[in-house]
Amino acid sequence: MTHMAVAKTIIEQFGGGRSTYMIGAKNIVAHNEKNGGVSMKHMKTTINSKPANYFKVLLNENDLYDLEFGWIRGHTYTVRETFTNVFAEDLVELFEDTTKLYLTMGEVRF
């Protein structure tokens, strides 16, 4: 699988294009490190009481995901939190719990 295909798959696992709009994602980049991945800037939030506006997801050799959350300002990058060996079905919940940014609107009932 190419690194572009891995990046597209990860975005789909996060909910596709709608989820990127929900978090104000920009500067979306496909990575070829490890087995491929994707990174993007998102709207400012806090992680452990520190600002965060960036995350990266990489497919590792165990066919699981490594996530990194951080802060970019100018030419400086600071890592805020990392998670390793995350299952695909846990990606959305981990992202939402860590950033407090939601990827879906939920179900509306009338």
Summary of the structure (lengths in Angstrom):
residues: 110
radius of gyration: 13.6
end to end distance: 43.3
largest distance: 48.0
contacts: 315
relative contact order: 0.19
helix: 26%
strand: 43%
